[in-house]
Amino acid sequence: MNIVEVATSRRTCKAFDASRKLPEESLAALRTVLRFTPSSVNSQPWHFVMAASHATKEKIAATLDGAYAYNASKVRNASHVLVMCARADLDDVHLDRVLAQEEADDRFQVPEAKTMQNNTRRYYVGLHRQNQTLDVWIEHQVYIALGTVLQAAGALGIDACPMEGIDAQAIDAVLGLPEQGLRCVVLVALGYHGADDINAKLPKSRLPETALFTEL
Ligand SMILES: Cc1cc2nc3c(=O)[nH]c(=O)nc-3n(C[C@H](O)[C@H](O)[C@H](O)COP(=O)(O)O)c2cc1C
């Protein structure tokens, strides 16, 4: 499938077949795609929790009541639920770790390049901290990973349901995320659609190109 076929054929899955599990090779491919998601100044300000067990999916599903109850069955019946987390902070430990990884990956041909990269990254982190936009900036990066993983799932023949209809703080609490310096931003249920997935049969709907693009 080429990229246009993926974009026009993938659909949000509204009902999963609870009997079907993703094979390890698909999960490995998704992990690779997530790991290689680009981020501003290569900050990689995220962490991904893959809920695979019945117990963990049930813990998450139990937080989805009230206005979010419509998403609970997706979490319960999906093969896996990806909890896309933001780092609560971009502290020295994280920034030093990213820099050390870049060095180990041979990114710096001269010492000045390492200094420049470190200074540039710290400049942007400092700017967003000062402007009180650090959390929003980090979330933007997590959403790049969301878009990336949704397209990848489509290419791999995996059905996915991104979910913002969640109580992120309740999920933080049941998974103990704050204790790990993390917070939940968005979920993605992953697996294969069931016969009752009405969205699988509906045509996709998007505004026309004329409404979206301006050529100057
Ligand atoms: C950030 C984001 C949050 C979403 N949240 C939910 C959700 O909580 N529950 C749900 O059933 N669908 C959710 N969706 C799915 C959208 O409704 C869906 O992507 C949109 O209608 C376009 O349809 P398509 O994905 O089938 O092309 C979400 C999608 C995105 C990108």
The ligand as an SDF file (V2000), in Angstrom:
LIG
                    3D

 31 33  0  0  0  0  0  0  0  0999 V2000
   -6.9400   13.1810   18.6930 C   0  0  0  0  0  0  0  0  0  0  0  0
   -8.1150   12.3140   18.3820 C   0  0  0  0  0  0  0  0  0  0  0  0
   -9.0170   11.9570   19.3940 C   0  0  0  0  0  0  0  0  0  0  0  0
  -10.0800   11.1060   19.1300 C   0  0  0  0  0  0  0  0  0  0  0  0
  -10.8890   10.6800   20.1770 N   0  0  0  0  0  0  0  0  0  0  0  0
  -11.8130    9.7180   19.9320 C   0  0  0  0  0  0  0  0  0  0  0  0
  -12.5300    9.1150   21.0040 C   0  0  0  0  0  0  0  0  0  0  0  0
  -12.3370    9.4530   22.1770 O   0  0  0  0  0  0  0  0  0  0  0  0
  -13.3940    8.1200   20.7070 N   0  0  0  0  0  0  0  0  0  0  0  0
  -13.6440    7.7000   19.4210 C   0  0  0  0  0  0  0  0  0  0  0  0
  -14.4420    6.7850   19.2170 O   0  0  0  0  0  0  0  0  0  0  0  0
  -12.9740    8.2710   18.3740 N   0  0  0  0  0  0  0  0  0  0  0  0
  -12.0700    9.2440   18.6010 C   0  0  0  0  0  0  0  0  0  0  0  0
  -11.3610    9.7940   17.5520 N   0  0  0  0  0  0  0  0  0  0  0  0
  -11.6360    9.3420   16.1810 C   0  0  0  0  0  0  0  0  0  0  0  0
  -12.1820   10.4490   15.2670 C   0  0  0  0  0  0  0  0  0  0  0  0
  -13.5350   10.6490   15.5170 O   0  0  0  0  0  0  0  0  0  0  0  0
  -11.9030   10.0570   13.8140 C   0  0  0  0  0  0  0  0  0  0  0  0
  -10.5060   10.0210   13.6140 O   0  0  0  0  0  0  0  0  0  0  0  0
  -12.5050   11.0140   12.8000 C   0  0  0  0  0  0  0  0  0  0  0  0
  -13.8990   11.0020   12.8720 O   0  0  0  0  0  0  0  0  0  0  0  0
  -12.0560   10.6730   11.3860 C   0  0  0  0  0  0  0  0  0  0  0  0
  -12.4090    9.3450   11.0500 O   0  0  0  0  0  0  0  0  0  0  0  0
  -11.3400    8.2470   10.6030 P   0  0  0  0  0  0  0  0  0  0  0  0
  -10.2870    8.1690   11.6810 O   0  0  0  0  0  0  0  0  0  0  0  0
  -12.1370    6.9800   10.4990 O   0  0  0  0  0  0  0  0  0  0  0  0
  -10.7520    8.6940    9.3000 O   0  0  0  0  0  0  0  0  0  0  0  0
  -10.3040   10.6520   17.7990 C   0  0  0  0  0  0  0  0  0  0  0  0
   -9.4110   11.0260   16.7900 C   0  0  0  0  0  0  0  0  0  0  0  0
   -8.3230   11.8100   17.0750 C   0  0  0  0  0  0  0  0  0  0  0  0
   -7.3450   12.1240   15.9690 C   0  0  0  0  0  0  0  0  0  0  0  0
  1  2  1  0
  2  3  1  0
  2 30  2  0
  3  4  2  0
  4  5  1  0
  4 28  1  0
  5  6  2  0
  6  7  1  0
  6 13  1  0
  7  8  2  0
  7  9  1  0
  9 10  1  0
 10 11  2  0
 10 12  1  0
 12 13  2  0
 13 14  1  0
 14 15  1  0
 14 28  1  0
 15 16  1  0
 16 17  1  0
 16 18  1  0
 18 19  1  0
 18 20  1  0
 20 21  1  0
 20 22  1  0
 22 23  1  0
 23 24  1  0
 24 25  2  0
 24 26  1  0
 24 27  1  0
 28 29  2  0
 29 30  1  0
 30 31  1  0
M  END
$$$$
